[in-house]
Each structure stands twice: as C-alpha cells, then as structure tokens.
Amino acid sequence: GVIRDILAREIPMVLRTEVYATACILGGIVHTTSLMLHVDASIATIAGVATTLTIRLAAIRWHLSLPIFAPRQ
C-alpha cells in the first residue's frame, strides 16, 4: 500500500491523520516491554495485539485522528 501510494504520488495512508502507525508502534512497545519484563512470549504477543486492536477500534468508534502538521507560511 505504501509503495502504491508513493508511485501514485500520494501521501501514504499510514502517514496521514489515521491512527494506523501509532497503534502499531504502541502495540510493539507493549510487546517488547512485556518480553523485557520476562513475561511469557504468548502473553506478551496477546498483550501487544490487544493494545493495537483496542487503539484502532477506539479510533474507528470515536472518530479519533492525529493532529495535522501544517507548516507556517
């Protein structure tokens, strides 16, 4: 999807105001932190997936989005 958007000279969906990338990053942080705290790998994976899913579903349900960066002119 990202390569398609770049070739089409459009801003990739993950870099827009949607919460896709942010949810994935936070889910990865939860997963990695859980592993560093010696939590069982399957539990750490479930925690990471649950975090990502919860953030993404909340963004869909309540129409949450990231702020748009607009440079000063």
ABEGO torsion letter per residue (X at the ends): XAAAAAAAGBBBAAABABAAAAAAAAAAAAAAAAAAAGBBAAAAAAAAAAAAAAAAAAAAAAGBBBBBBBBBX
